[in-house]
Amino acid sequence: MSKKTLTQEEINKDLYARLEKLESLLSGGKHVKVKENKSENFSGAKGGILLLISKRFFSKKRNAPETKVELDKFEYFYNIQVVQTTLNRLSNKTGPLITMDDKGKKVYVKRK
């Protein structure tokens, strides 16, 4: 019974195959895709937020009050509760935004 000596290339192939298998098991074999708004219909609270996303407003961390002030500049007049709800809905796992805590405040930023 002689053992076969593996080359470095064979070892690398085996390791990459194992890694791919583990990653597919951990992610459930599904890749999350971000929905992108293809139409230019910016009506309603969601449309206002999408307009701000297209204007790169969320390239930095922004909270809901900052977003409301910016929406007012574009003549989207909504209560802070409406803005907050819309931001939360757009920051789900397939949405264009992500949320994080910054000094105890919830902030939003564009998903990369």
C-alpha positions as CSV (number, residue, x, y, z in Angstrom):
1,M,0.0,0.0,0.0
2,S,1.9,3.0,-1.2
3,K,0.4,6.5,-0.7
4,K,0.2,8.8,-3.7
5,T,1.9,12.1,-3.2
6,L,-0.3,15.0,-4.2
7,T,1.0,18.0,-6.0
8,Q,0.4,21.5,-4.8
9,E,-2.0,22.0,-7.7
10,E,-4.1,19.0,-6.7
11,I,-4.2,20.1,-3.1
12,N,-5.4,23.6,-4.2
13,K,-8.1,22.2,-6.4
14,D,-9.3,20.0,-3.5
15,L,-9.3,22.9,-1.1
16,Y,-11.2,25.2,-3.5
17,A,-13.8,22.5,-4.1
18,R,-14.3,22.0,-0.4
19,L,-14.6,25.8,0.2
20,E,-17.2,26.1,-2.6
21,K,-19.2,23.3,-1.1
22,L,-19.1,24.8,2.4
23,E,-20.1,28.3,1.1
24,S,-23.0,26.9,-0.8
25,L,-24.2,25.1,2.3
26,L,-23.8,28.2,4.5
27,S,-25.6,30.5,2.1
28,G,-28.3,27.9,1.3
29,G,-27.1,27.9,-2.3
30,K,-28.9,31.2,-2.9
31,H,-27.3,34.5,-3.7
32,V,-29.1,37.7,-2.6
33,K,-29.8,40.0,-5.5
34,V,-30.5,43.7,-4.9
35,K,-33.6,45.0,-6.7
36,E,-33.0,48.0,-8.8
37,N,-35.7,50.4,-9.9
38,K,-35.6,50.4,-13.7
39,S,-38.4,53.0,-14.2
40,E,-38.0,56.7,-13.6
41,N,-41.4,56.9,-11.8
42,F,-40.5,58.8,-8.6
43,S,-44.0,59.2,-7.2
44,G,-44.9,58.8,-3.5
45,A,-42.7,58.4,-0.5
46,K,-40.8,55.4,-2.0
47,G,-40.3,57.4,-5.2
48,G,-38.8,60.2,-3.2
49,I,-36.3,57.9,-1.5
50,L,-35.4,56.3,-4.8
51,L,-34.8,59.7,-6.3
52,L,-32.4,60.5,-3.4
53,I,-30.7,57.2,-4.0
54,S,-30.3,58.1,-7.7
55,K,-28.8,61.5,-6.7
56,R,-26.3,59.6,-4.5
57,F,-27.6,61.1,-1.3
58,F,-27.1,57.8,0.6
59,S,-23.4,57.5,-0.4
60,K,-22.8,58.6,3.2
61,K,-24.6,57.5,6.4
62,R,-27.9,59.4,6.7
63,N,-30.6,59.2,9.3
64,A,-34.4,59.7,8.9
65,P,-34.6,63.4,9.8
66,E,-31.8,64.3,7.4
67,T,-33.6,62.3,4.7
68,K,-36.9,64.2,5.5
69,V,-35.2,67.6,5.1
70,E,-33.7,66.5,1.8
71,L,-37.1,65.2,0.6
72,D,-38.6,68.6,1.4
73,K,-36.1,70.2,-0.9
74,F,-37.4,68.1,-3.8
75,E,-41.0,68.9,-2.8
76,Y,-41.8,65.6,-1.2
77,F,-43.6,66.6,2.0
78,Y,-44.2,63.6,4.3
79,N,-44.3,63.1,8.1
80,I,-41.2,61.7,9.7
81,Q,-43.1,58.4,10.4
82,V,-43.8,57.9,6.7
83,V,-40.1,58.6,5.8
84,Q,-38.9,56.2,8.5
85,T,-41.3,53.4,7.4
86,T,-40.3,53.8,3.8
87,L,-36.6,53.7,4.7
88,N,-37.1,50.6,6.7
89,R,-39.0,48.9,3.9
90,L,-36.2,49.8,1.4
91,S,-33.5,48.4,3.7
92,N,-34.6,44.8,3.8
93,K,-32.3,42.0,2.5
94,T,-33.1,42.7,-1.2
95,G,-33.5,46.4,-0.9
96,P,-31.2,49.1,-2.2
97,L,-30.3,50.4,1.4
98,I,-28.8,48.9,4.5
99,T,-29.2,50.0,8.1
100,M,-26.7,50.3,10.9
101,D,-26.4,51.9,14.3
102,D,-24.3,55.0,14.6
103,K,-24.0,56.3,18.2
104,G,-27.4,54.8,19.1
105,K,-29.1,56.2,16.0
106,K,-30.3,54.2,13.1
107,V,-28.6,55.3,9.9
108,Y,-29.1,54.2,6.2
109,V,-26.5,53.9,3.4
110,K,-26.6,52.6,-0.1
111,R,-25.9,48.9,-0.5
112,K,-22.7,48.2,-2.4
